[in-house]
């Protein structure tokens, strides 16, 4: 094994401060649209702060969401789905959207 070969989970970091915020293995879908760029749906997140809940009309209907911020630099990274009102969207509840432009691959 090469000395500089990466072993362990593939991590995404905040593009602003490089705080680790999510794992590649937790991606559910890459087919989402964020506010300003493509976005990924993740099952888990780490090192984030969840803001206040609010109802938002999104492309797939009305959802209760909360913005998520990097714990270290407070950059808005995306949002957490708290509630989906459409039955077909319930699978999103408790999941996290990270905007592709706000995260970077860390060491892979």
CNS distance restraints for C-alpha pairs under 8 A (distance, minus, plus):
assign (resid   1 and name CA) (resid   5 and name CA) 6.91 0.50 0.50
assign (resid   6 and name CA) (resid 107 and name CA) 7.32 0.50 0.50
assign (resid   6 and name CA) (resid 108 and name CA) 7.23 0.50 0.50
assign (resid   9 and name CA) (resid  23 and name CA) 6.80 0.50 0.50
assign (resid   9 and name CA) (resid  24 and name CA) 7.41 0.50 0.50
assign (resid   9 and name CA) (resid  25 and name CA) 7.50 0.50 0.50
assign (resid  10 and name CA) (resid  23 and name CA) 5.90 0.50 0.50
assign (resid  10 and name CA) (resid  24 and name CA) 5.44 0.50 0.50
assign (resid  10 and name CA) (resid  25 and name CA) 7.36 0.50 0.50
assign (resid  10 and name CA) (resid 105 and name CA) 7.59 0.50 0.50
assign (resid  10 and name CA) (resid 106 and name CA) 7.21 0.50 0.50
assign (resid  10 and name CA) (resid 107 and name CA) 7.75 0.50 0.50
assign (resid  10 and name CA) (resid 108 and name CA) 6.66 0.50 0.50
assign (resid  11 and name CA) (resid  20 and name CA) 6.55 0.50 0.50
assign (resid  11 and name CA) (resid  21 and name CA) 7.58 0.50 0.50
assign (resid  11 and name CA) (resid  22 and name CA) 6.02 0.50 0.50
assign (resid  11 and name CA) (resid  23 and name CA) 4.61 0.50 0.50
assign (resid  11 and name CA) (resid  24 and name CA) 5.97 0.50 0.50
assign (resid  11 and name CA) (resid 105 and name CA) 6.20 0.50 0.50
assign (resid  11 and name CA) (resid 106 and name CA) 5.53 0.50 0.50
assign (resid  11 and name CA) (resid 107 and name CA) 7.78 0.50 0.50
assign (resid  12 and name CA) (resid  20 and name CA) 5.96 0.50 0.50
assign (resid  12 and name CA) (resid  21 and name CA) 6.05 0.50 0.50
assign (resid  12 and name CA) (resid  22 and name CA) 5.28 0.50 0.50
assign (resid  12 and name CA) (resid  23 and name CA) 5.89 0.50 0.50
assign (resid  12 and name CA) (resid  24 and name CA) 6.87 0.50 0.50
assign (resid  12 and name CA) (resid 103 and name CA) 5.97 0.50 0.50
assign (resid  12 and name CA) (resid 104 and name CA) 5.34 0.50 0.50
assign (resid  12 and name CA) (resid 105 and name CA) 4.64 0.50 0.50
assign (resid  12 and name CA) (resid 106 and name CA) 5.54 0.50 0.50
assign (resid  13 and name CA) (resid  17 and name CA) 7.85 0.50 0.50
assign (resid  13 and name CA) (resid  18 and name CA) 4.84 0.50 0.50
assign (resid  13 and name CA) (resid  19 and name CA) 5.16 0.50 0.50
assign (resid  13 and name CA) (resid  20 and name CA) 4.21 0.50 0.50
assign (resid  13 and name CA) (resid  21 and name CA) 5.28 0.50 0.50
assign (resid  13 and name CA) (resid  22 and name CA) 6.95 0.50 0.50
assign (resid  13 and name CA) (resid 103 and name CA) 5.34 0.50 0.50
assign (resid  13 and name CA) (resid 104 and name CA) 5.27 0.50 0.50
assign (resid  13 and name CA) (resid 105 and name CA) 6.37 0.50 0.50
assign (resid  13 and name CA) (resid 106 and name CA) 6.09 0.50 0.50
assign (resid  14 and name CA) (resid  18 and name CA) 4.74 0.50 0.50
assign (resid  14 and name CA) (resid  19 and name CA) 5.28 0.50 0.50
assign (resid  14 and name CA) (resid  20 and name CA) 6.45 0.50 0.50
assign (resid  14 and name CA) (resid  21 and name CA) 6.41 0.50 0.50
assign (resid  14 and name CA) (resid  70 and name CA) 6.75 0.50 0.50
assign (resid  14 and name CA) (resid  77 and name CA) 7.51 0.50 0.50
assign (resid  14 and name CA) (resid 102 and name CA) 6.12 0.50 0.50
assign (resid  14 and name CA) (resid 103 and name CA) 4.75 0.50 0.50
assign (resid  14 and name CA) (resid 104 and name CA) 6.42 0.50 0.50
assign (resid  15 and name CA) (resid 101 and name CA) 7.61 0.50 0.50
assign (resid  15 and name CA) (resid 102 and name CA) 5.23 0.50 0.50
assign (resid  15 and name CA) (resid 103 and name CA) 4.75 0.50 0.50
assign (resid  15 and name CA) (resid 104 and name CA) 5.40 0.50 0.50
assign (resid  16 and name CA) (resid  73 and name CA) 7.46 0.50 0.50
assign (resid  16 and name CA) (resid  75 and name CA) 7.28 0.50 0.50
assign (resid  16 and name CA) (resid 102 and name CA) 7.50 0.50 0.50
assign (resid  17 and name CA) (resid  72 and name CA) 7.45 0.50 0.50
assign (resid  17 and name CA) (resid  73 and name CA) 6.49 0.50 0.50
assign (resid  18 and name CA) (resid 104 and name CA) 7.89 0.50 0.50
assign (resid  18 and name CA) (resid 106 and name CA) 7.90 0.50 0.50
assign (resid  19 and name CA) (resid  47 and name CA) 7.32 0.50 0.50
assign (resid  19 and name CA) (resid  70 and name CA) 7.36 0.50 0.50
assign (resid  19 and name CA) (resid  71 and name CA) 8.00 0.50 0.50
assign (resid  19 and name CA) (resid  72 and name CA) 6.87 0.50 0.50
assign (resid  20 and name CA) (resid  46 and name CA) 7.12 0.50 0.50
assign (resid  20 and name CA) (resid  47 and name CA) 6.73 0.50 0.50
assign (resid  21 and name CA) (resid  45 and name CA) 5.79 0.50 0.50
assign (resid  21 and name CA) (resid  46 and name CA) 4.77 0.50 0.50
assign (resid  21 and name CA) (resid  47 and name CA) 5.46 0.50 0.50
assign (resid  21 and name CA) (resid  48 and name CA) 6.65 0.50 0.50
assign (resid  21 and name CA) (resid  70 and name CA) 7.32 0.50 0.50
assign (resid  22 and name CA) (resid  26 and name CA) 7.36 0.50 0.50
assign (resid  22 and name CA) (resid  42 and name CA) 7.73 0.50 0.50
assign (resid  22 and name CA) (resid  44 and name CA) 6.83 0.50 0.50
assign (resid  22 and name CA) (resid  45 and name CA) 4.88 0.50 0.50
assign (resid  22 and name CA) (resid  46 and name CA) 5.86 0.50 0.50
assign (resid  23 and name CA) (resid  27 and name CA) 7.38 0.50 0.50
assign (resid  23 and name CA) (resid  44 and name CA) 7.89 0.50 0.50
assign (resid  23 and name CA) (resid  45 and name CA) 7.62 0.50 0.50
assign (resid  26 and name CA) (resid  42 and name CA) 5.30 0.50 0.50
assign (resid  26 and name CA) (resid  43 and name CA) 5.34 0.50 0.50
assign (resid  26 and name CA) (resid  44 and name CA) 6.17 0.50 0.50
assign (resid  27 and name CA) (resid  40 and name CA) 6.76 0.50 0.50
assign (resid  27 and name CA) (resid  41 and name CA) 5.89 0.50 0.50
assign (resid  27 and name CA) (resid  42 and name CA) 4.44 0.50 0.50
assign (resid  27 and name CA) (resid  43 and name CA) 6.49 0.50 0.50
assign (resid  28 and name CA) (resid  40 and name CA) 7.57 0.50 0.50
assign (resid  28 and name CA) (resid  41 and name CA) 5.44 0.50 0.50
assign (resid  28 and name CA) (resid  42 and name CA) 5.39 0.50 0.50
assign (resid  28 and name CA) (resid  43 and name CA) 6.48 0.50 0.50
assign (resid  29 and name CA) (resid  40 and name CA) 5.75 0.50 0.50
assign (resid  29 and name CA) (resid  41 and name CA) 5.12 0.50 0.50
assign (resid  29 and name CA) (resid  42 and name CA) 7.24 0.50 0.50
assign (resid  30 and name CA) (resid  38 and name CA) 7.84 0.50 0.50
assign (resid  30 and name CA) (resid  39 and name CA) 6.35 0.50 0.50
assign (resid  30 and name CA) (resid  40 and name CA) 4.44 0.50 0.50
assign (resid  30 and name CA) (resid  41 and name CA) 6.42 0.50 0.50
assign (resid  31 and name CA) (resid  38 and name CA) 7.48 0.50 0.50
assign (resid  31 and name CA) (resid  39 and name CA) 7.00 0.50 0.50
assign (resid  31 and name CA) (resid  40 and name CA) 6.68 0.50 0.50
assign (resid  32 and name CA) (resid  38 and name CA) 5.98 0.50 0.50
assign (resid  32 and name CA) (resid  39 and name CA) 4.89 0.50 0.50
assign (resid  32 and name CA) (resid  40 and name CA) 5.81 0.50 0.50
assign (resid  32 and name CA) (resid  41 and name CA) 6.92 0.50 0.50
assign (resid  33 and name CA) (resid  37 and name CA) 6.20 0.50 0.50
assign (resid  33 and name CA) (resid  38 and name CA) 4.61 0.50 0.50
assign (resid  33 and name CA) (resid  39 and name CA) 5.08 0.50 0.50
assign (resid  33 and name CA) (resid  40 and name CA) 7.94 0.50 0.50
assign (resid  33 and name CA) (resid  99 and name CA) 7.85 0.50 0.50
assign (resid  34 and name CA) (resid  38 and name CA) 5.54 0.50 0.50
assign (resid  34 and name CA) (resid  39 and name CA) 5.09 0.50 0.50
assign (resid  34 and name CA) (resid  78 and name CA) 7.21 0.50 0.50
assign (resid  34 and name CA) (resid  97 and name CA) 7.53 0.50 0.50
assign (resid  34 and name CA) (resid  98 and name CA) 7.66 0.50 0.50
assign (resid  34 and name CA) (resid  99 and name CA) 5.54 0.50 0.50
assign (resid  35 and name CA) (resid  99 and name CA) 7.74 0.50 0.50
assign (resid  36 and name CA) (resid  99 and name CA) 7.70 0.50 0.50
assign (resid  37 and name CA) (resid  99 and name CA) 6.22 0.50 0.50
assign (resid  37 and name CA) (resid 100 and name CA) 6.45 0.50 0.50
assign (resid  37 and name CA) (resid 101 and name CA) 6.33 0.50 0.50
assign (resid  38 and name CA) (resid  99 and name CA) 6.10 0.50 0.50
assign (resid  38 and name CA) (resid 100 and name CA) 5.63 0.50 0.50
assign (resid  38 and name CA) (resid 101 and name CA) 7.57 0.50 0.50
assign (resid  39 and name CA) (resid  97 and name CA) 6.36 0.50 0.50
assign (resid  39 and name CA) (resid  98 and name CA) 5.56 0.50 0.50
assign (resid  39 and name CA) (resid  99 and name CA) 4.19 0.50 0.50
assign (resid  39 and name CA) (resid 100 and name CA) 4.98 0.50 0.50
assign (resid  40 and name CA) (resid  97 and name CA) 5.64 0.50 0.50
assign (resid  40 and name CA) (resid  98 and name CA) 5.44 0.50 0.50
assign (resid  40 and name CA) (resid  99 and name CA) 6.44 0.50 0.50
assign (resid  40 and name CA) (resid 100 and name CA) 6.69 0.50 0.50
assign (resid  41 and name CA) (resid  95 and name CA) 6.85 0.50 0.50
assign (resid  41 and name CA) (resid  96 and name CA) 5.64 0.50 0.50
assign (resid  41 and name CA) (resid  97 and name CA) 4.71 0.50 0.50
assign (resid  41 and name CA) (resid  98 and name CA) 6.63 0.50 0.50
assign (resid  42 and name CA) (resid  95 and name CA) 5.92 0.50 0.50
assign (resid  42 and name CA) (resid  96 and name CA) 5.07 0.50 0.50
assign (resid  42 and name CA) (resid  97 and name CA) 6.27 0.50 0.50
assign (resid  42 and name CA) (resid  98 and name CA) 7.47 0.50 0.50
assign (resid  43 and name CA) (resid  94 and name CA) 7.62 0.50 0.50
assign (resid  43 and name CA) (resid  95 and name CA) 4.99 0.50 0.50
assign (resid  43 and name CA) (resid  96 and name CA) 6.32 0.50 0.50
assign (resid  44 and name CA) (resid  95 and name CA) 6.61 0.50 0.50
assign (resid  44 and name CA) (resid  96 and name CA) 6.66 0.50 0.50
assign (resid  45 and name CA) (resid  96 and name CA) 6.92 0.50 0.50
assign (resid  47 and name CA) (resid  70 and name CA) 6.49 0.50 0.50
assign (resid  47 and name CA) (resid  71 and name CA) 5.29 0.50 0.50
assign (resid  47 and name CA) (resid  72 and name CA) 7.74 0.50 0.50
assign (resid  48 and name CA) (resid  68 and name CA) 6.33 0.50 0.50
assign (resid  48 and name CA) (resid  69 and name CA) 5.41 0.50 0.50
assign (resid  48 and name CA) (resid  70 and name CA) 4.68 0.50 0.50
assign (resid  48 and name CA) (resid  71 and name CA) 4.49 0.50 0.50
assign (resid  49 and name CA) (resid  68 and name CA) 5.66 0.50 0.50
assign (resid  49 and name CA) (resid  69 and name CA) 5.07 0.50 0.50
assign (resid  49 and name CA) (resid  70 and name CA) 6.32 0.50 0.50
assign (resid  49 and name CA) (resid  71 and name CA) 5.44 0.50 0.50
assign (resid  49 and name CA) (resid  74 and name CA) 7.92 0.50 0.50
assign (resid  50 and name CA) (resid  66 and name CA) 6.23 0.50 0.50
assign (resid  50 and name CA) (resid  67 and name CA) 6.05 0.50 0.50
assign (resid  50 and name CA) (resid  68 and name CA) 4.67 0.50 0.50
assign (resid  50 and name CA) (resid  69 and name CA) 6.44 0.50 0.50
assign (resid  50 and name CA) (resid  79 and name CA) 7.96 0.50 0.50
assign (resid  50 and name CA) (resid  80 and name CA) 7.50 0.50 0.50
assign (resid  51 and name CA) (resid  66 and name CA) 5.30 0.50 0.50
assign (resid  51 and name CA) (resid  67 and name CA) 5.20 0.50 0.50
assign (resid  51 and name CA) (resid  68 and name CA) 6.03 0.50 0.50
assign (resid  51 and name CA) (resid  69 and name CA) 7.47 0.50 0.50
assign (resid  52 and name CA) (resid  66 and name CA) 5.47 0.50 0.50
assign (resid  52 and name CA) (resid  67 and name CA) 7.21 0.50 0.50
assign (resid  53 and name CA) (resid  64 and name CA) 6.34 0.50 0.50
assign (resid  53 and name CA) (resid  65 and name CA) 5.42 0.50 0.50
assign (resid  53 and name CA) (resid  66 and name CA) 4.47 0.50 0.50
assign (resid  53 and name CA) (resid  67 and name CA) 7.73 0.50 0.50
assign (resid  53 and name CA) (resid  82 and name CA) 7.52 0.50 0.50
assign (resid  54 and name CA) (resid  64 and name CA) 5.37 0.50 0.50
assign (resid  54 and name CA) (resid  65 and name CA) 5.55 0.50 0.50
assign (resid  54 and name CA) (resid  66 and name CA) 6.26 0.50 0.50
assign (resid  55 and name CA) (resid  62 and name CA) 6.80 0.50 0.50
assign (resid  55 and name CA) (resid  63 and name CA) 5.62 0.50 0.50
assign (resid  55 and name CA) (resid  64 and name CA) 4.27 0.50 0.50
assign (resid  55 and name CA) (resid  65 and name CA) 6.22 0.50 0.50
assign (resid  56 and name CA) (resid  62 and name CA) 5.76 0.50 0.50
assign (resid  56 and name CA) (resid  63 and name CA) 5.51 0.50 0.50
assign (resid  56 and name CA) (resid  64 and name CA) 6.19 0.50 0.50
assign (resid  56 and name CA) (resid  65 and name CA) 6.84 0.50 0.50
assign (resid  57 and name CA) (resid  61 and name CA) 5.60 0.50 0.50
assign (resid  57 and name CA) (resid  62 and name CA) 4.44 0.50 0.50
assign (resid  57 and name CA) (resid  63 and name CA) 6.41 0.50 0.50
assign (resid  58 and name CA) (resid  62 and name CA) 6.00 0.50 0.50
assign (resid  58 and name CA) (resid  63 and name CA) 6.98 0.50 0.50
assign (resid  60 and name CA) (resid  89 and name CA) 7.60 0.50 0.50
assign (resid  61 and name CA) (resid  85 and name CA) 7.48 0.50 0.50
assign (resid  61 and name CA) (resid  86 and name CA) 6.87 0.50 0.50
assign (resid  62 and name CA) (resid  84 and name CA) 6.69 0.50 0.50
assign (resid  62 and name CA) (resid  85 and name CA) 6.00 0.50 0.50
assign (resid  62 and name CA) (resid  86 and name CA) 7.42 0.50 0.50
assign (resid  63 and name CA) (resid  81 and name CA) 7.04 0.50 0.50
assign (resid  63 and name CA) (resid  82 and name CA) 7.49 0.50 0.50
assign (resid  63 and name CA) (resid  83 and name CA) 5.60 0.50 0.50
assign (resid  63 and name CA) (resid  84 and name CA) 4.61 0.50 0.50
assign (resid  63 and name CA) (resid  85 and name CA) 6.01 0.50 0.50
assign (resid  64 and name CA) (resid  81 and name CA) 6.32 0.50 0.50
assign (resid  64 and name CA) (resid  82 and name CA) 5.33 0.50 0.50
assign (resid  64 and name CA) (resid  83 and name CA) 4.80 0.50 0.50
assign (resid  64 and name CA) (resid  84 and name CA) 6.43 0.50 0.50
assign (resid  65 and name CA) (resid  79 and name CA) 6.34 0.50 0.50
assign (resid  65 and name CA) (resid  80 and name CA) 5.47 0.50 0.50
assign (resid  65 and name CA) (resid  81 and name CA) 4.64 0.50 0.50
assign (resid  65 and name CA) (resid  82 and name CA) 5.18 0.50 0.50
assign (resid  65 and name CA) (resid  83 and name CA) 6.87 0.50 0.50
assign (resid  66 and name CA) (resid  79 and name CA) 5.36 0.50 0.50
assign (resid  66 and name CA) (resid  80 and name CA) 5.20 0.50 0.50
assign (resid  66 and name CA) (resid  81 and name CA) 6.76 0.50 0.50
assign (resid  66 and name CA) (resid  82 and name CA) 7.02 0.50 0.50
assign (resid  67 and name CA) (resid  76 and name CA) 6.84 0.50 0.50
assign (resid  67 and name CA) (resid  77 and name CA) 7.67 0.50 0.50
assign (resid  67 and name CA) (resid  78 and name CA) 5.84 0.50 0.50
assign (resid  67 and name CA) (resid  79 and name CA) 4.04 0.50 0.50
assign (resid  67 and name CA) (resid  80 and name CA) 6.22 0.50 0.50
assign (resid  68 and name CA) (resid  76 and name CA) 5.88 0.50 0.50
assign (resid  68 and name CA) (resid  77 and name CA) 5.81 0.50 0.50
assign (resid  68 and name CA) (resid  78 and name CA) 5.45 0.50 0.50
assign (resid  68 and name CA) (resid  79 and name CA) 4.83 0.50 0.50
assign (resid  68 and name CA) (resid  80 and name CA) 6.45 0.50 0.50
assign (resid  69 and name CA) (resid  74 and name CA) 5.03 0.50 0.50
assign (resid  69 and name CA) (resid  75 and name CA) 5.28 0.50 0.50
assign (resid  69 and name CA) (resid  76 and name CA) 4.42 0.50 0.50
assign (resid  69 and name CA) (resid  77 and name CA) 5.52 0.50 0.50
assign (resid  69 and name CA) (resid  78 and name CA) 7.38 0.50 0.50
assign (resid  70 and name CA) (resid  74 and name CA) 4.71 0.50 0.50
assign (resid  70 and name CA) (resid  75 and name CA) 5.34 0.50 0.50
assign (resid  70 and name CA) (resid  76 and name CA) 6.61 0.50 0.50
assign (resid  70 and name CA) (resid  77 and name CA) 6.66 0.50 0.50
assign (resid  76 and name CA) (resid 102 and name CA) 7.96 0.50 0.50
assign (resid  77 and name CA) (resid  98 and name CA) 5.60 0.50 0.50
assign (resid  77 and name CA) (resid  99 and name CA) 6.08 0.50 0.50
assign (resid  77 and name CA) (resid 102 and name CA) 5.55 0.50 0.50
assign (resid  77 and name CA) (resid 103 and name CA) 7.45 0.50 0.50
assign (resid  78 and name CA) (resid  96 and name CA) 7.42 0.50 0.50
assign (resid  78 and name CA) (resid  97 and name CA) 5.24 0.50 0.50
assign (resid  78 and name CA) (resid  98 and name CA) 4.62 0.50 0.50
assign (resid  78 and name CA) (resid  99 and name CA) 5.56 0.50 0.50
assign (resid  79 and name CA) (resid  96 and name CA) 5.87 0.50 0.50
assign (resid  79 and name CA) (resid  97 and name CA) 5.23 0.50 0.50
assign (resid  79 and name CA) (resid  98 and name CA) 6.90 0.50 0.50
assign (resid  80 and name CA) (resid  93 and name CA) 7.99 0.50 0.50
assign (resid  80 and name CA) (resid  94 and name CA) 6.53 0.50 0.50
assign (resid  80 and name CA) (resid  95 and name CA) 5.77 0.50 0.50
assign (resid  80 and name CA) (resid  96 and name CA) 4.42 0.50 0.50
assign (resid  80 and name CA) (resid  97 and name CA) 6.16 0.50 0.50
assign (resid  81 and name CA) (resid  92 and name CA) 6.06 0.50 0.50
assign (resid  81 and name CA) (resid  93 and name CA) 5.02 0.50 0.50
assign (resid  81 and name CA) (resid  94 and name CA) 5.44 0.50 0.50
assign (resid  81 and name CA) (resid  95 and name CA) 5.58 0.50 0.50
assign (resid  81 and name CA) (resid  96 and name CA) 6.30 0.50 0.50
assign (resid  81 and name CA) (resid  97 and name CA) 7.82 0.50 0.50
assign (resid  82 and name CA) (resid  93 and name CA) 5.26 0.50 0.50
assign (resid  82 and name CA) (resid  94 and name CA) 5.48 0.50 0.50
assign (resid  82 and name CA) (resid  95 and name CA) 7.78 0.50 0.50
assign (resid  83 and name CA) (resid  90 and name CA) 7.29 0.50 0.50
assign (resid  83 and name CA) (resid  92 and name CA) 7.86 0.50 0.50
assign (resid  83 and name CA) (resid  93 and name CA) 5.34 0.50 0.50
assign (resid  83 and name CA) (resid  94 and name CA) 7.67 0.50 0.50
assign (resid  84 and name CA) (resid  89 and name CA) 5.72 0.50 0.50
assign (resid  84 and name CA) (resid  90 and name CA) 5.27 0.50 0.50
assign (resid  84 and name CA) (resid  92 and name CA) 7.10 0.50 0.50
assign (resid  84 and name CA) (resid  93 and name CA) 6.33 0.50 0.50
assign (resid  85 and name CA) (resid  89 and name CA) 7.31 0.50 0.50
assign (resid  85 and name CA) (resid  90 and name CA) 7.37 0.50 0.50
assign (resid  86 and name CA) (resid  90 and name CA) 6.76 0.50 0.50
assign (resid  89 and name CA) (resid  93 and name CA) 7.92 0.50 0.50
assign (resid  98 and name CA) (resid 102 and name CA) 7.11 0.50 0.50
assign (resid  98 and name CA) (resid 103 and name CA) 7.23 0.50 0.50
assign (resid  99 and name CA) (resid 103 and name CA) 6.88 0.50 0.50
assign (resid 100 and name CA) (resid 104 and name CA) 7.69 0.50 0.50
